[in-house]
Amino acid sequence: MGRSLFVLFGIGLMGAAWAWPAGTAAKQKNRYELPPASEEVMKEALAAKARLAGTVTIRNLVGHRGDSESAPENTMPAFRNALETGFNVETDLYMTKDNVVFLTHDQRINRKDCGLPPHTWSTNTTWKGQLEFADAGAWKGTQWKGTPYPRLDELLEIARDGQFIILEIKDPRKTEILKLVKEAIGRHPNVNPDNVYLQGANAWFLQNMPGYKNISCSLARKGWSVEDEPRDLMAFAKALDPKKTAVWSVRWDEELITKELIDVVHARGGKVGVWTVNDAGAAWAALGRGVDWVCTDRPATLWQDMQALK
């Protein structure tokens, strides 16, 4: 399948931000949030909730960058909060110039009071003498001041069976960072292909990790707006080879991510996850159409909102 179908989300974002849905605790400025479910889809969501009662669990939710509502995103408190509550997690990987794999979404680190020069490139950092002393939490509030940037090894240490961690490799030095990821996985006997998945742009490079699930990530439209021209999602679904790409992670779109589309992926032996959903109606609609999991910034609050939806 063409490499152009794979999209590295999170770099060069363009689009409109939306308000947090009603009922959300601890509102915060969000990253290009999708709109709440439409009135028609809300009816579908309520029907899905009634139909799936008892079968959908917190294991169907993935904490985007950990529980990034309760703690600074991509930090150990955010990961622990999600995993210890029972959710899965997703995170982003870069490597330093001195070969340490660390967790951040930011191609350029520009966090308030982080201790690094403004607009520091993640790929141009060193761990020793720089990132080891940087502050990954002060931007979110004084209570998080001093929260360090985590290394991949710290997250892998708390991987557990029954849940999974998605490692999205953002660093463009694919061959080099994958070698370090493989070495890190080898240091942790608790890690296996059922609790750690690999995701990245041009996901073909992840095939160098035999046995591990490869995730291809893409947009549903040709841009970030919900009004942009649709991609040919069915062509992608029909071409999906689960031996190369076990999971398709696609940005949720209530018009384009249909049950028919998901059924085609499932028939080919693949799975589908959608991102980034913070609205209970959208979450139930997606699960009702058959998606395997929903990625969210606010797993605990979204789960509460899903139970309260009526």
Backbone as CSV, one residue per row, in Angstrom:
resi,resn,N_x,N_y,N_z,CA_x,CA_y,CA_z,C_x,C_y,C_z
1,MET,0.844,-1.185,0.000,0.000,0.000,0.000,0.879,1.234,0.000
2,GLY,0.413,2.326,-0.546,1.240,3.510,-0.689,1.592,4.125,0.649
3,ARG,2.852,4.542,0.754,3.282,5.134,2.014,2.584,6.452,2.285
4,SER,2.103,7.102,1.237,1.440,8.383,1.412,0.146,8.271,2.207
5,LEU,-0.347,7.038,2.367,-1.573,6.850,3.136,-1.344,6.994,4.625
6,PHE,-0.081,6.902,5.038,0.220,6.980,6.453,0.505,8.418,6.830
7,VAL,-0.141,8.904,7.878,-0.026,10.308,8.257,0.503,10.404,9.672
8,LEU,1.539,11.181,9.862,2.054,11.421,11.204,1.256,12.542,11.828
9,PHE,0.314,12.167,12.746,-0.503,13.219,13.304,0.238,13.886,14.439
10,GLY,-0.107,15.140,14.617,0.501,15.885,15.703,1.580,16.840,15.249
11,ILE,2.060,16.745,13.984,3.080,17.649,13.486,2.445,18.531,12.438
12,GLY,2.596,19.837,12.575,2.012,20.752,11.614,0.506,20.767,11.671
13,LEU,-0.059,20.698,12.862,-1.506,20.635,13.000,-2.165,21.875,12.420
14,MET,-3.300,21.654,11.738,-4.098,22.752,11.234,-5.555,22.408,11.492
15,GLY,-6.339,23.383,11.927,-7.756,23.118,12.154,-8.313,24.015,13.234
16,ALA,-9.554,23.794,13.564,-10.226,24.641,14.541,-10.378,23.915,15.865
17,ALA,-10.225,24.638,16.961,-10.423,24.046,18.281,-11.887,24.163,18.670
18,TRP,-12.354,23.177,19.416,-13.749,23.167,19.852,-13.788,23.181,21.374
19,ALA,-14.910,23.602,21.921,-15.061,23.637,23.378,-15.219,22.223,23.919
20,TRP,-14.820,22.050,25.180,-15.026,20.752,25.827,-16.515,20.497,25.999
21,PRO,-16.945,19.251,25.854,-18.369,18.930,26.003,-18.871,19.229,27.407
22,ALA,-20.170,19.447,27.517,-20.788,19.668,28.823,-20.551,18.466,29.718
23,GLY,-20.323,18.718,30.988,-20.115,17.631,31.944,-18.657,17.315,32.169
24,THR,-17.756,17.942,31.406,-16.335,17.664,31.555,-15.791,18.331,32.807
25,ALA,-15.083,17.549,33.593,-14.408,18.120,34.752,-13.074,18.722,34.309
26,ALA,-12.629,19.756,35.021,-11.317,20.359,34.796,-11.101,20.714,33.333
27,LYS,-11.909,21.633,32.831,-11.787,22.044,31.431,-10.399,22.617,31.168
28,GLN,-9.891,22.419,29.970,-8.588,22.937,29.603,-8.573,23.201,28.111
29,LYS,-7.648,24.054,27.677,-7.504,24.311,26.258,-7.125,23.017,25.569
30,ASN,-7.830,22.691,24.502,-7.632,21.400,23.862,-6.942,21.534,22.517
31,ARG,-6.464,20.425,22.012,-5.755,20.362,20.751,-6.713,19.928,19.651
32,TYR,-7.263,20.902,18.908,-8.033,20.581,17.717,-9.127,19.552,17.997
33,GLU,-9.933,19.850,18.992,-10.962,18.903,19.406,-12.073,18.798,18.374
34,LEU,-12.527,17.595,18.167,-13.648,17.371,17.278,-14.938,17.869,17.928
35,PRO,-15.937,18.211,17.128,-17.211,18.664,17.694,-17.956,17.509,18.357
36,PRO,-18.860,17.813,19.272,-19.691,16.761,19.875,-20.533,16.062,18.811
37,ALA,-21.068,14.926,19.179,-21.911,14.162,18.253,-23.111,14.994,17.819
38,SER,-23.472,14.873,16.562,-24.661,15.547,16.054,-25.905,14.937,16.682
39,GLU,-27.021,15.604,16.515,-28.274,15.111,17.089,-28.603,13.715,16.563
40,GLU,-28.406,13.495,15.278,-28.703,12.183,14.691,-27.783,11.108,15.246
41,VAL,-26.508,11.437,15.365,-25.541,10.462,15.875,-25.747,10.232,17.366
42,MET,-26.240,11.231,18.075,-26.543,11.036,19.495,-27.623,9.971,19.683
43,LYS,-28.626,9.939,18.813,-29.636,8.888,18.877,-28.989,7.523,18.636
44,GLU,-28.093,7.482,17.681,-27.350,6.246,17.398,-26.527,5.837,18.618
45,ALA,-25.924,6.826,19.289,-25.100,6.547,20.461,-25.917,5.931,21.589
46,LEU,-27.111,6.468,21.826,-27.965,5.933,22.894,-28.392,4.506,22.592
47,ALA,-28.660,4.230,21.322,-29.016,2.861,20.926,-27.822,1.935,21.108
48,ALA,-26.618,2.425,20.772,-25.408,1.613,20.935,-25.144,1.329,22.409
49,LYS,-25.363,2.326,23.256,-25.161,2.118,24.685,-26.091,1.031,25.212
50,ALA,-27.343,1.073,24.811,-28.302,0.065,25.260,-27.929,-1.321,24.741
51,ARG,-27.471,-1.370,23.506,-27.139,-2.653,22.874,-25.856,-3.258,23.436
52,LEU,-24.891,-2.404,23.796,-23.566,-2.878,24.201,-23.367,-2.885,25.712
53,ALA,-24.432,-2.615,26.449,-24.318,-2.590,27.908,-23.694,-3.887,28.415
54,GLY,-22.658,-3.745,29.218,-22.010,-4.920,29.796,-20.891,-5.489,28.952
55,THR,-20.781,-5.067,27.691,-19.708,-5.586,26.835,-18.604,-4.555,26.612
56,VAL,-18.957,-3.274,26.630,-17.953,-2.212,26.530,-17.417,-1.928,27.927
57,THR,-16.098,-1.885,28.073,-15.462,-1.626,29.362,-14.407,-0.538,29.202
58,ILE,-13.774,-0.179,30.307,-12.708,0.811,30.252,-11.544,0.337,29.385
59,ARG,-11.474,-0.960,29.128,-10.420,-1.480,28.249,-10.623,-1.038,26.794
60,ASN,-11.795,-0.486,26.486,-12.043,0.028,25.146,-11.591,1.482,24.979
61,LEU,-11.035,2.060,26.046,-10.559,3.437,25.983,-9.042,3.481,26.112
62,VAL,-8.432,4.380,25.347,-6.985,4.591,25.371,-6.721,6.029,25.803
63,GLY,-5.917,6.207,26.833,-5.559,7.537,27.283,-4.530,8.155,26.353
64,HIS,-4.935,9.196,25.641,-4.056,9.896,24.706,-2.967,10.625,25.480
65,ARG,-1.735,10.174,25.336,-0.603,10.718,26.095,-0.780,10.471,27.592
66,GLY,-1.404,9.335,27.916,-1.744,9.032,29.298,-3.085,9.647,29.640
67,ASP,-3.357,9.827,30.925,-4.542,10.581,31.336,-4.119,12.041,31.375
68,SER,-4.190,12.699,30.211,-3.649,14.050,30.100,-4.611,15.109,30.611
69,GLU,-5.731,14.685,31.182,-6.605,15.616,31.886,-6.177,15.737,33.342
70,SER,-5.785,14.624,33.942,-5.487,14.618,35.374,-4.050,14.990,35.692
71,ALA,-3.154,14.901,34.707,-1.728,15.147,34.937,-1.102,15.628,33.631
72,PRO,0.090,16.207,33.679,0.726,16.669,32.439,0.898,15.530,31.435
73,GLU,0.514,15.787,30.201,0.566,14.759,29.174,1.972,14.200,29.004
74,ASN,2.027,12.912,28.663,3.294,12.233,28.401,4.267,12.329,29.578
75,THR,3.735,12.206,30.790,4.575,12.108,31.981,4.166,10.859,32.753
76,MET,5.015,10.414,33.655,4.710,9.203,34.397,3.445,9.329,35.243
77,PRO,3.143,10.483,35.868,1.856,10.578,36.580,0.661,10.352,35.664
78,ALA,0.715,10.869,34.434,-0.394,10.674,33.494,-0.513,9.207,33.099
79,PHE,0.600,8.541,32.885,0.565,7.124,32.505,0.075,6.266,33.664
80,ARG,0.589,6.525,34.850,0.165,5.730,36.012,-1.325,5.930,36.293
81,ASN,-1.786,7.170,36.229,-3.205,7.433,36.493,-4.088,6.625,35.554
82,ALA,-3.701,6.539,34.286,-4.503,5.802,33.304,-4.404,4.301,33.534
83,LEU,-3.194,3.779,33.614,-3.005,2.332,33.723,-3.554,1.787,35.044
84,GLU,-3.339,2.490,36.119,-3.800,1.991,37.414,-5.321,2.028,37.532
85,THR,-5.959,2.860,36.717,-7.423,2.905,36.696,-7.991,1.831,35.775
86,GLY,-7.152,1.292,34.889,-7.595,0.214,34.009,-7.632,0.562,32.535
87,PHE,-7.232,1.792,32.182,-7.248,2.212,30.786,-5.940,1.816,30.086
88,ASN,-5.979,1.810,28.767,-4.771,1.666,27.971,-4.174,3.057,27.766
89,VAL,-2.947,3.143,27.235,-2.343,4.455,27.018,-1.626,4.519,25.678
90,GLU,-1.475,5.744,25.194,-0.707,6.047,23.979,0.322,7.100,24.330
91,THR,1.493,7.031,23.701,2.519,8.030,23.944,3.356,8.225,22.686
92,ASP,4.289,9.200,22.751,5.071,9.609,21.592,6.562,9.545,21.923
93,LEU,7.359,9.084,20.966,8.768,8.809,21.213,9.689,9.644,20.338
94,TYR,10.737,10.194,20.974,11.877,10.807,20.295,13.146,10.254,20.926
95,MET,14.266,10.450,20.279,15.548,10.057,20.850,16.472,11.272,20.924
96,THR,17.296,11.306,21.964,18.249,12.389,22.135,19.508,12.117,21.324
97,LYS,20.371,13.118,21.258,21.627,12.945,20.529,22.551,11.947,21.226
98,ASP,22.339,11.747,22.540,23.141,10.738,23.243,22.357,9.437,23.434
99,ASN,21.406,9.181,22.516,20.756,7.869,22.371,19.903,7.450,23.563
100,VAL,19.119,8.371,24.085,18.119,8.045,25.096,16.747,8.277,24.473
101,VAL,15.880,7.264,24.524,14.511,7.410,24.014,13.660,7.997,25.136
102,PHE,13.041,9.151,24.845,12.213,9.802,25.852,10.840,10.100,25.266
103,LEU,9.913,10.505,26.137,8.508,10.607,25.765,8.053,12.067,25.744
104,THR,7.686,12.512,24.553,7.091,13.831,24.363,6.386,13.829,23.021
105,HIS,5.356,14.643,22.901,4.688,14.781,21.618,5.339,15.865,20.771
106,ASP,6.083,16.754,21.426,6.504,17.986,20.794,7.755,17.823,19.939
107,GLN,7.615,18.114,18.662,8.784,18.145,17.787,9.733,19.252,18.227
108,ARG,9.132,20.372,18.642,9.911,21.443,19.266,9.363,21.664,20.671
109,ILE,10.217,21.571,21.653,9.792,21.703,23.049,9.727,23.181,23.399
110,ASN,8.527,23.644,23.696,8.327,25.056,23.993,7.433,25.216,25.212
111,ARG,7.612,24.316,26.186,6.796,24.351,27.390,7.200,25.499,28.296
112,LYS,6.211,26.129,28.897,6.479,27.205,29.840,7.302,26.678,31.017
113,ASP,8.371,27.381,31.345,9.216,27.061,32.508,9.815,25.666,32.453
114,CYS,10.047,25.133,31.239,10.623,23.786,31.157,12.124,23.785,31.398
115,GLY,12.747,24.952,31.325,14.178,25.026,31.565,15.027,24.874,30.326
116,LEU,14.393,24.694,29.165,15.117,24.573,27.903,14.967,25.865,27.104
117,PRO,15.898,26.151,26.214,15.743,27.325,25.352,14.452,27.218,24.547
118,PRO,13.785,28.341,24.253,12.535,28.294,23.475,12.716,27.567,22.149
119,HIS,11.728,26.768,21.797,11.678,26.064,20.508,12.845,25.088,20.321
120,THR,13.249,24.458,21.405,14.299,23.434,21.308,13.778,22.234,20.534
121,TRP,14.492,21.799,19.515,14.089,20.622,18.751,14.319,19.366,19.590
122,SER,13.319,18.526,19.677,13.453,17.283,20.443,14.601,16.430,19.929
123,THR,14.800,16.458,18.632,15.858,15.651,18.017,17.245,16.230,18.252
124,ASN,17.322,17.426,18.825,18.615,18.085,19.018,18.964,18.228,20.493
125,THR,18.263,17.464,21.345,18.523,17.522,22.777,19.536,16.465,23.190
126,THR,20.086,16.643,24.373,20.859,15.585,25.021,20.147,15.241,26.321
127,TRP,20.270,14.001,26.744,19.698,13.635,28.033,20.604,14.115,29.158
128,LYS,21.852,13.717,29.066,22.802,14.073,30.117,23.045,15.581,30.112
129,GLY,22.797,16.192,31.257,23.060,17.600,31.418,21.980,18.523,30.877
130,GLN,20.937,17.963,30.216,19.889,18.820,29.660,18.508,18.286,30.007
131,LEU,18.017,17.273,29.259,16.658,16.777,29.499,16.493,16.152,30.883
132,GLU,17.573,15.589,31.422,17.439,14.970,32.747,17.054,15.995,33.813
133,PHE,17.300,17.285,33.532,16.949,18.334,34.481,15.757,19.175,34.024
134,ALA,15.206,18.900,32.848,14.116,19.711,32.305,12.801,19.429,33.035
135,ASP,11.893,20.377,32.980,10.607,20.300,33.693,9.485,20.085,32.683
136,ALA,8.801,18.936,32.763,7.729,18.598,31.829,6.350,18.904,32.377
137,GLY,6.275,19.444,33.594,4.968,19.613,34.215,4.591,21.019,34.624
138,ALA,5.557,21.937,34.733,5.273,23.273,35.251,4.237,24.013,34.420
139,TRP,4.179,23.750,33.112,3.232,24.439,32.235,1.785,24.182,32.651
140,LYS,1.524,23.033,33.288,0.145,22.655,33.626,-0.300,23.211,34.974
141,GLY,0.632,23.645,35.793,0.270,24.187,37.094,1.397,24.029,38.090
142,THR,1.378,24.866,39.129,2.473,24.831,40.096,2.578,23.490,40.811
143,GLN,1.447,22.775,40.931,1.489,21.483,41.628,2.284,20.443,40.854
144,TRP,2.519,20.718,39.558,3.261,19.763,38.723,4.692,20.209,38.456
145,LYS,5.098,21.307,39.062,6.458,21.808,38.858,7.480,20.751,39.293
146,GLY,8.459,20.511,38.454,9.483,19.520,38.761,9.210,18.139,38.200
147,THR,8.072,17.951,37.542,7.785,16.653,36.923,8.764,16.431,35.767
148,PRO,9.522,15.355,35.780,10.548,15.175,34.748,9.994,14.591,33.452
149,TYR,10.752,14.784,32.378,10.471,14.068,31.142,10.803,12.598,31.379
150,PRO,9.906,11.676,31.023,10.192,10.253,31.260,10.984,9.617,30.128
151,ARG,11.760,8.627,30.478,12.426,7.780,29.494,11.508,6.611,29.141
152,LEU,11.686,6.046,27.977,10.870,4.900,27.555,10.955,3.776,28.561
153,ASP,12.131,3.533,29.109,12.295,2.440,30.074,11.369,2.589,31.270
154,GLU,11.120,3.806,31.702,10.245,4.022,32.857,8.816,3.590,32.562
155,LEU,8.350,3.865,31.353,6.989,3.458,30.988,6.904,1.950,30.795
156,LEU,7.884,1.381,30.119,7.853,-0.070,29.892,7.884,-0.835,31.204
157,GLU,8.493,-0.258,32.216,8.566,-0.913,33.522,7.177,-1.183,34.094
158,ILE,6.176,-0.354,33.753,4.836,-0.530,34.321,3.844,-1.122,33.315
159,ALA,4.346,-1.626,32.188,3.466,-2.334,31.253,2.905,-3.565,31.943
160,ARG,1.662,-3.912,31.609,1.016,-5.039,32.302,0.098,-5.775,31.342
161,ASP,-0.092,-7.045,31.602,-1.001,-7.841,30.788,-2.436,-7.380,31.018
162,GLY,-3.262,-7.522,29.972,-4.649,-7.120,30.052,-4.874,-5.690,29.614
163,GLN,-3.795,-4.923,29.453,-3.860,-3.556,28.934,-2.746,-3.401,27.912
164,PHE,-2.823,-2.334,27.104,-1.741,-2.150,26.144,-1.269,-0.704,26.123
165,ILE,-0.029,-0.537,25.708,0.611,0.758,25.543,0.947,0.920,24.066
166,ILE,0.508,2.023,23.464,0.837,2.324,22.073,2.028,3.273,22.069
167,LEU,3.100,2.863,21.402,4.292,3.692,21.262,4.301,4.283,19.866
168,GLU,4.004,5.568,19.762,4.053,6.218,18.447,5.433,6.836,18.238
169,ILE,6.148,6.349,17.255,7.506,6.811,17.007,7.454,8.059,16.129
170,LYS,7.680,9.210,16.756,7.629,10.482,16.062,8.982,10.856,15.436
171,ASP,10.047,10.399,16.039,11.382,10.788,15.596,11.616,10.371,14.145
172,PRO,12.104,11.280,13.284,12.311,10.927,11.873,13.480,9.978,11.637
173,ARG,14.326,9.777,12.623,15.465,8.860,12.472,14.991,7.441,12.784
174,LYS,14.202,6.903,11.854,13.449,5.672,12.108,14.338,4.481,12.455
175,THR,15.321,4.229,11.653,16.166,3.055,11.878,16.870,3.135,13.212
176,GLU,17.398,4.318,13.538,18.170,4.480,14.769,17.293,4.339,16.009
177,ILE,16.129,4.990,15.998,15.293,4.923,17.199,14.667,3.542,17.358
178,LEU,14.325,2.882,16.264,13.741,1.552,16.385,14.731,0.579,17.017
179,LYS,16.007,0.720,16.697,17.035,-0.113,17.320,17.034,0.088,18.831
180,LEU,16.919,1.334,19.274,16.899,1.620,20.703,15.614,1.121,21.356
181,VAL,14.488,1.208,20.640,13.220,0.700,21.168,13.303,-0.808,21.363
182,LYS,13.863,-1.500,20.390,14.020,-2.959,20.506,14.890,-3.310,21.712
183,GLU,15.955,-2.555,21.907,16.831,-2.817,23.051,16.098,-2.568,24.359
184,ALA,15.286,-1.499,24.413,14.534,-1.198,25.628,13.533,-2.299,25.933
185,ILE,12.818,-2.761,24.912,11.856,-3.844,25.109,12.556,-5.089,25.645
186,GLY,13.747,-5.347,25.133,14.504,-6.513,25.587,14.923,-6.433,27.044
187,ARG,14.952,-5.235,27.607,15.347,-5.079,29.011,14.193,-5.319,29.978
188,HIS,12.976,-5.498,29.444,11.801,-5.592,30.314,11.042,-6.887,30.034
189,PRO,11.237,-7.910,30.857,10.572,-9.198,30.616,9.055,-9.131,30.731
190,ASN,8.513,-8.069,31.343,7.060,-7.922,31.448,6.431,-7.442,30.143
191,VAL,7.244,-6.998,29.183,6.739,-6.468,27.915,6.602,-7.587,26.895
192,ASN,5.481,-7.601,26.169,5.249,-8.605,25.138,4.342,-8.010,24.057
193,PRO,4.151,-8.723,22.930,3.332,-8.169,21.836,1.866,-7.955,22.171
194,ASP,1.406,-8.437,23.321,0.021,-8.207,23.707,-0.167,-6.961,24.571
195,ASN,0.940,-6.408,25.107,0.758,-5.213,25.939,1.541,-3.996,25.452
196,VAL,2.271,-4.137,24.354,2.933,-2.991,23.737,2.737,-3.062,22.230
197,TYR,2.172,-2.006,21.641,1.976,-1.913,20.194,2.848,-0.781,19.654
198,LEU,3.177,-0.852,18.382,4.051,0.134,17.749,3.305,0.893,16.658
199,GLN,3.451,2.206,16.664,2.740,3.046,15.707,3.685,4.099,15.159
200,GLY,3.496,4.443,13.880,4.308,5.513,13.324,3.902,5.869,11.917
201,ALA,4.345,7.054,11.477,4.177,7.408,10.085,5.053,6.471,9.263
202,ASN,4.573,6.123,8.050,5.296,5.138,7.246,5.537,3.878,8.082
203,ALA,4.443,3.291,8.546,4.528,2.200,9.516,5.236,0.964,8.984
204,TRP,5.595,0.978,7.717,6.340,-0.157,7.154,7.620,-0.430,7.936
205,PHE,8.244,0.618,8.499,9.527,0.406,9.169,9.374,-0.404,10.441
206,LEU,8.153,-0.460,10.980,7.929,-1.207,12.211,7.919,-2.711,11.976
207,GLN,7.922,-3.126,10.726,7.906,-4.555,10.441,9.208,-5.238,10.853
208,ASN,10.169,-4.440,11.274,11.415,-5.004,11.790,11.261,-5.505,13.221
209,MET,10.054,-5.446,13.755,9.772,-5.946,15.099,8.823,-7.131,14.996
210,PRO,9.301,-8.286,14.612,8.424,-9.449,14.408,7.577,-9.761,15.643
211,GLY,6.299,-10.023,15.391,5.390,-10.387,16.470,4.654,-9.211,17.067
212,TYR,5.219,-8.016,16.951,4.570,-6.843,17.535,3.565,-6.251,16.562
213,LYS,2.462,-5.749,17.121,1.389,-5.193,16.299,1.801,-3.833,15.746
214,ASN,1.697,-3.682,14.434,1.981,-2.414,13.789,0.687,-1.638,13.592
215,ILE,0.720,-0.354,13.906,-0.457,0.499,13.778,-0.169,1.583,12.750
216,SER,-1.044,1.695,11.763,-0.971,2.779,10.798,-1.946,3.868,11.216
217,CYS,-1.480,5.106,11.251,-2.306,6.220,11.695,-2.601,7.154,10.535
218,SER,-3.866,7.557,10.385,-4.210,8.440,9.276,-5.362,9.356,9.628
219,LEU,-5.514,10.398,8.824,-6.676,11.269,8.885,-7.799,10.669,8.050
220,ALA,-9.036,11.011,8.397,-10.176,10.567,7.602,-10.399,11.485,6.402
221,ARG,-9.923,12.723,6.530,-10.077,13.693,5.444,-8.698,14.173,5.003
222,LYS,-8.665,14.924,3.929,-7.386,15.363,3.383,-6.813,16.568,4.118
223,GLY,-7.496,16.994,5.143,-7.032,18.058,6.016,-7.627,17.857,7.392
224,TRP,-7.376,18.815,8.298,-7.807,18.642,9.677,-9.232,19.109,9.924
225,SER,-9.799,19.870,9.014,-11.165,20.336,9.197,-12.158,19.220,8.905
226,VAL,-13.270,19.214,9.653,-14.309,18.209,9.424,-15.035,18.467,8.106
227,GLU,-14.738,19.584,7.467,-15.369,19.906,6.188,-14.433,19.689,5.002
228,ASP,-13.207,19.232,5.248,-12.269,18.990,4.153,-12.696,17.789,3.309
229,GLU,-12.084,17.656,2.147,-12.415,16.571,1.232,-12.085,15.217,1.868
230,PRO,-12.986,14.245,1.768,-12.726,12.926,2.369,-11.591,12.183,1.666
231,ARG,-10.877,11.380,2.410,-9.941,10.424,1.820,-10.720,9.200,1.341
232,ASP,-10.102,8.418,0.501,-10.743,7.189,0.038,-10.482,6.098,1.064
233,LEU,-11.246,6.123,2.135,-11.023,5.210,3.246,-11.314,3.759,2.873
234,MET,-12.310,3.544,2.031,-12.645,2.176,1.669,-11.509,1.527,0.875
235,ALA,-10.845,2.295,0.033,-9.709,1.748,-0.714,-8.611,1.314,0.248
236,PHE,-8.380,2.130,1.266,-7.386,1.762,2.282,-7.808,0.478,2.992
237,ALA,-9.072,0.423,3.415,-9.570,-0.732,4.159,-9.450,-2.013,3.339
238,LYS,-9.778,-1.932,2.054,-9.739,-3.128,1.204,-8.314,-3.566,0.880
239,ALA,-7.363,-2.641,1.013,-5.968,-2.975,0.723,-5.191,-3.357,1.974
240,LEU,-5.821,-3.211,3.135,-5.108,-3.461,4.380,-4.642,-4.906,4.484
241,ASP,-3.386,-5.088,4.810,-2.794,-6.411,5.016,-2.448,-6.543,6.491
242,PRO,-3.232,-7.287,7.263,-3.006,-7.363,8.707,-1.655,-7.967,9.090
243,LYS,-1.004,-8.661,8.153,0.329,-9.188,8.444,1.354,-8.062,8.494
244,LYS,1.030,-6.947,7.827,1.919,-5.789,7.836,1.386,-4.679,8.736
245,THR,0.085,-4.508,8.730,-0.557,-3.477,9.541,-1.729,-4.103,10.273
246,ALA,-1.528,-4.383,11.552,-2.556,-5.089,12.316,-3.702,-4.180,12.723
247,VAL,-3.405,-2.888,12.870,-4.398,-1.948,13.376,-4.367,-0.678,12.535
248,TRP,-5.532,-0.179,12.225,-5.667,1.110,11.546,-6.202,2.098,12.565
249,SER,-5.418,3.125,12.861,-5.816,4.173,13.780,-6.178,5.400,12.950
250,VAL,-7.432,5.821,13.003,-7.914,6.870,12.114,-8.661,7.936,12.912
251,ARG,-8.521,9.180,12.506,-9.212,10.261,13.208,-10.721,10.097,13.050
252,TRP,-11.434,10.148,14.173,-12.873,9.923,14.171,-13.574,10.959,13.308
253,ASP,-14.524,10.472,12.516,-15.359,11.315,11.673,-16.705,10.627,11.587
254,GLU,-17.737,11.236,12.140,-19.028,10.551,12.226,-19.647,10.287,10.863
255,GLU,-19.250,11.038,9.839,-19.785,10.801,8.501,-19.012,9.714,7.751
256,LEU,-17.724,9.600,8.007,-16.864,8.752,7.175,-16.496,7.408,7.796
257,ILE,-16.433,7.345,9.121,-16.063,6.082,9.779,-17.342,5.285,9.994
258,THR,-17.729,4.534,8.993,-19.007,3.826,9.004,-18.848,2.385,9.466
259,LYS,-19.961,1.771,9.811,-19.943,0.355,10.171,-19.463,-0.486,8.993
260,GLU,-19.888,-0.133,7.796,-19.455,-0.873,6.607,-17.942,-0.849,6.473
261,LEU,-17.343,0.307,6.702,-15.890,0.441,6.601,-15.188,-0.425,7.632
262,ILE,-15.666,-0.366,8.863,-15.054,-1.143,9.943,-15.227,-2.634,9.697
263,ASP,-16.388,-3.033,9.182,-16.623,-4.444,8.875,-15.624,-4.970,7.849
264,VAL,-15.261,-4.130,6.873,-14.280,-4.548,5.862,-12.921,-4.791,6.512
265,VAL,-12.508,-3.899,7.403,-11.229,-4.071,8.101,-11.254,-5.342,8.949
266,HIS,-12.332,-5.546,9.680,-12.440,-6.742,10.515,-12.444,-8.017,9.670
267,ALA,-13.111,-7.973,8.529,-13.157,-9.148,7.655,-11.772,-9.512,7.137
268,ARG,-10.892,-8.532,7.044,-9.527,-8.766,6.584,-8.584,-9.122,7.726
269,GLY,-9.136,-9.189,8.943,-8.334,-9.588,10.100,-7.679,-8.445,10.831
270,GLY,-8.042,-7.202,10.491,-7.462,-6.047,11.164,-8.363,-5.492,12.249
271,LYS,-7.864,-4.496,12.956,-8.635,-3.788,13.971,-8.630,-2.306,13.647
272,VAL,-9.562,-1.578,14.279,-9.682,-0.141,14.051,-9.760,0.578,15.399
273,GLY,-8.926,1.622,15.547,-9.030,2.529,16.680,-9.280,3.924,16.157
274,VAL,-9.992,4.754,16.907,-10.244,6.131,16.474,-9.730,7.111,17.521
275,TRP,-9.368,8.305,17.066,-8.820,9.352,17.917,-9.320,10.706,17.436
276,THR,-9.226,11.745,18.202,-9.134,11.769,19.653,-10.523,12.201,20.119
277,VAL,-11.244,11.296,20.780,-12.668,11.458,21.077,-12.850,11.803,22.552
278,ASN,-13.440,12.971,22.821,-13.677,13.398,24.192,-15.166,13.579,24.509
279,ASP,-16.007,13.186,23.584,-17.453,13.350,23.717,-18.103,11.978,23.873
280,ALA,-18.968,11.833,24.882,-19.571,10.528,25.185,-20.428,10.017,24.040
281,GLY,-21.174,10.904,23.383,-22.007,10.473,22.265,-21.178,9.945,21.122
282,ALA,-20.099,10.658,20.789,-19.215,10.203,19.722,-18.567,8.869,20.074
283,ALA,-18.174,8.718,21.342,-17.534,7.470,21.769,-18.484,6.285,21.612
284,TRP,-19.729,6.430,22.090,-20.691,5.331,21.965,-21.019,5.034,20.508
285,ALA,-21.125,6.078,19.683,-21.421,5.859,18.271,-20.293,5.089,17.598
286,ALA,-19.052,5.473,17.890,-17.902,4.785,17.304,-17.864,3.321,17.724
287,LEU,-18.060,3.071,19.009,-18.049,1.692,19.498,-19.230,0.911,18.941
288,GLY,-20.359,1.580,18.774,-21.522,0.920,18.200,-21.308,0.510,16.753
289,ARG,-20.482,1.249,16.050,-20.178,0.900,14.661,-19.105,-0.177,14.559
290,GLY,-18.496,-0.497,15.701,-17.581,-1.633,15.709,-16.125,-1.332,15.951
291,VAL,-15.754,-0.060,16.215,-14.342,0.209,16.450,-13.877,-0.554,17.688
292,ASP,-12.613,-0.910,17.688,-12.070,-1.720,18.775,-11.683,-0.886,19.983
293,TRP,-11.266,0.361,19.740,-11.002,1.238,20.863,-11.119,2.695,20.452
294,VAL,-11.286,3.527,21.491,-11.407,4.972,21.323,-10.284,5.621,22.107
295,CYS,-9.509,6.459,21.454,-8.429,7.197,22.108,-8.970,8.552,22.566
296,THR,-8.678,8.933,23.807,-9.257,10.136,24.401,-8.252,10.847,25.297
297,ASP,-8.382,12.172,25.384,-7.541,12.959,26.288,-7.949,12.786,27.743
298,ARG,-9.142,12.313,27.977,-9.736,12.357,29.315,-10.413,11.034,29.635
299,PRO,-9.671,9.940,29.739,-10.312,8.629,29.856,-11.255,8.488,31.044
300,ALA,-10.840,8.943,32.219,-11.695,8.764,33.400,-12.983,9.568,33.275
301,THR,-12.881,10.818,32.847,-14.069,11.659,32.721,-14.948,11.189,31.571
302,LEU,-14.338,10.802,30.462,-15.141,10.304,29.346,-15.906,9.058,29.759
303,TRP,-15.265,8.158,30.473,-15.948,6.934,30.918,-17.138,7.292,31.812
304,GLN,-16.976,8.243,32.703,-18.089,8.685,33.560,-19.208,9.287,32.700
305,ASP,-18.824,10.115,31.728,-19.823,10.725,30.857,-20.557,9.663,30.028
306,MET,-19.848,8.634,29.617,-20.477,7.565,28.831,-21.513,6.825,29.664
307,GLN,-21.215,6.591,30.934,-22.183,5.904,31.796,-23.396,6.777,32.094
308,ALA,-23.186,8.091,32.113,-24.271,9.016,32.468,-25.108,9.434,31.252
309,LEU,-24.652,9.093,30.058,-25.348,9.557,28.855,-26.779,9.023,28.807
310,LYS,-27.722,9.924,28.554,-29.116,9.498,28.438,-29.911,10.551,27.667
